[in-house]
């Protein structure tokens, strides 16, 4: 099915219908926000600008947004989010996985900071994590990807950079929140089923919207997390 989106409301309807909407093409013959919107609307700083919508979905609590799959930015509907969390996430806490050697020290430290300051922006987060130096940028970015890929954290919005007079000054910064905090605020139901059951549910759902090739690629992503 071909989708054409002009407004924020249109985009919400598409997300709710197909469950997952990557920002850029991720699966063969599957919609992305990039290819269902008009190129001239991007970065137009208008109500029709998908670049503005990307964090508004999360801020408004209508879809989760982060680099959930293959280190790429993806929007997930509230209906599917618990199942995606079950498949891509882990039953063990970040701390437990760290002590078992499955999470980096940087990711553990960053997770602790975010859990103490929900909605913290990346500028402040990087400083508090002791990773502000240029040669530690990669460590910081990899730790964020690690936590997003397991749905331990999500992007909760953006923080505008302002000067001492309160005026906007410079680029906005991404803000992060733990999944548990975001889910609780937005009344996301926690499901208690194992990864395999969740995977089967998602495959069944996507069988109506994915092409066969896309479905096989998604199945591979989900199986790799088992």
C-alpha atoms as one frame of an Amber mdcrd trajectory, in Angstrom:
protein
   0.000   0.000   0.000   1.263   3.464  -0.885   1.103   6.193   1.728   1.218
   9.961   1.272   1.567  12.145   4.340   1.184  15.908   4.579   0.245  16.593
   8.190   1.354  15.426  11.621  -2.048  13.793  12.083  -1.619  11.885   8.817
   1.699  10.526  10.067   0.175   9.389  13.349  -2.499   7.472  11.426   0.166
   5.703   9.347   2.192   4.741  12.440  -0.900   3.328  14.117  -1.814   1.364
  10.996   1.568  -0.184  10.156   3.082  -0.308  13.657   6.644   0.687  12.820
   7.776   3.666  10.763  11.526   4.221  10.197  12.653   7.777   9.531  14.664
   6.649   6.501  14.270   3.496   4.354  15.143   0.450   6.455  13.281  -2.538
   5.007  12.693  -3.271   1.294   9.386  -1.945  -0.072   8.362  -0.685   3.357
   7.328   2.910   4.139   9.600   5.371   5.917   8.775   8.891   7.049  11.291
  10.105   4.500   9.629   8.517   1.495   5.977   9.173   2.362   6.427  12.926
   2.876   7.389  15.745   0.526  11.089  16.536   0.296  10.435  20.272   0.348
   8.673  20.033   3.722  11.756  18.684   5.494  13.611  21.358   7.504  11.042
  23.929   6.401  10.412  24.903  10.045   6.668  24.798   9.409   3.838  22.683
  10.808   4.415  20.329   7.871   8.074  19.664   8.717   8.646  15.938   9.456
  11.970  16.806  11.101   9.997  18.614  13.802   7.474  15.792  14.069  10.114
  13.146  14.788  10.473  14.152  18.456   6.932  15.504  18.786   5.600  11.940
  18.441   7.518  10.993  21.571   6.833  14.250  23.429   3.099  13.873  22.786
   3.185  10.201  23.765   1.698   8.967  20.486   4.684   6.813  19.437   8.058
   5.809  20.833  11.082   7.166  19.003  14.716   6.127  19.126  17.396   4.148
  17.303  15.710   0.859  18.068  16.529  -1.269  15.026  19.883  -1.678  13.257
  21.075   1.582  14.875  18.495   3.496  12.842  15.805   5.909  14.025  12.411
   4.238  14.196   8.935   5.194  15.407   6.910   2.450  17.107   3.171   2.569
  17.765   1.893   2.282  21.316   0.079  -0.926  20.396   3.229  -2.718  19.271
   5.708  -1.136  21.677   5.366  -3.727  24.501   5.962  -6.543  21.999   8.947
  -4.785  20.403  10.328  -4.205  23.907   9.870  -7.898  24.691  11.714  -8.988
  21.523  14.553  -6.451  21.452  14.898  -5.912  25.198  16.054  -8.134  28.031
  14.484  -9.536  31.175  17.629  -8.661  33.134  18.279  -5.107  34.281  21.105
  -3.014  32.837  23.049  -3.544  36.065  22.620  -7.329  35.907  23.729  -7.410
  32.291  26.773  -5.291  33.126  27.866  -7.645  35.880  27.378 -10.559  33.470
  29.644  -8.842  30.961  26.886  -7.989  28.492  26.763  -4.199  28.854  29.600
  -1.691  28.607  30.691   0.414  31.587  29.838   3.582  29.649  26.306   2.338
  28.955  25.798   1.457  32.618  26.987   4.880  33.772  24.829   6.685  31.214
  21.775   4.633  32.130  22.210   5.480  35.811  22.454   9.193  35.027  19.341
   9.136  32.829  17.376   7.201  35.447  18.266   9.880  38.002  17.539  12.784
  35.623  14.779  11.678  33.279  14.696  13.884  30.177  18.340  14.939  30.427
  19.759  16.327  27.180  22.839  14.932  25.450  25.054  17.927  26.236  24.531
  17.597  29.978  24.563  13.795  29.797  27.922  13.668  28.068  29.479  15.991
  30.655  28.050  14.068  33.635  29.209  10.773  32.127  32.770  12.120  31.902
  32.806  11.673  28.128  32.960  15.295  26.975  36.468  15.012  25.498  36.642
  14.698  21.721  38.408  11.334  21.854  35.551   9.908  23.959  32.749  10.933
  21.613  32.623   7.498  19.995  32.357   5.789  23.390  29.444   8.074  24.275
  27.615   7.525  20.992  28.124   3.747  21.087  26.779   3.581  24.646  23.657
   5.487  23.612  23.141   3.150  20.656  23.589   0.151  22.938  20.885   1.359
  25.328  18.481   2.416  22.568  18.838  -0.888  20.723  17.715  -2.798  23.811
  14.934  -0.265  24.574  16.449   0.617  27.921  16.160   4.282  26.935  14.102
   6.285  24.449  14.294   9.781  23.022  11.821  11.855  25.021  12.113  15.112
  23.070  14.565  17.924  22.504  16.049  20.650  24.665  16.538  24.032  23.033
  19.854  25.726  23.698  19.273  29.210  25.099  21.511  32.094  26.164  21.431
  33.929  29.507  18.526  36.046  28.252  16.440  32.969  27.520  16.715  33.374
  23.771  17.211  30.372  21.493  20.911  30.130  20.734  22.363  27.277  18.681
  21.270  23.737  17.879  18.687  21.912  19.975  19.840  18.820  21.832  18.202
  15.413  22.032  16.770  14.464  25.422  16.654  10.912  26.778  14.454   9.079
  29.246  14.407   5.497  30.497  11.894   3.262  28.765  10.224   2.482  32.090
   9.688   6.166  32.843   8.375   6.993  29.362   6.100   3.946  29.323   4.672
   4.769  32.738   3.983   8.407  31.797   2.212   7.306  28.639   0.341   4.412
  30.222   1.958   1.686  28.146   0.780  -1.721  29.267   3.510  -4.124  30.393
   2.999  -7.572  28.905   4.278 -10.764  30.463   4.979 -13.060  27.548   8.295
 -14.452  26.380  10.317 -13.315  23.365   9.081 -16.115  21.129   5.411 -15.342
  21.744   6.063 -11.636  21.176   7.996 -12.389  18.001   5.139 -14.503  16.642
   2.662 -11.728  17.421   4.771  -9.160  15.561   5.339 -11.424  12.572   1.587
 -12.059  12.371   0.878  -8.310  12.562   3.488  -7.412   9.966   2.437 -10.139
   7.564  -0.331  -7.757   6.501   1.923  -4.759   5.855   5.410  -6.066   5.045
   6.524  -7.467   1.721   7.894 -11.016   1.942  11.458  -9.711   1.675  10.882
  -7.116   4.389   9.219  -9.688   6.614  12.235 -11.986   6.302  14.572  -9.142
   7.240  12.471  -8.240  10.270  12.350 -11.886  11.305  16.157 -11.964  11.180
  16.382  -8.909  13.451  14.017 -10.486  15.970  15.686 -13.907  15.882  19.135
 -12.364  16.390  17.918 -11.077  19.784  16.824 -14.464  21.053
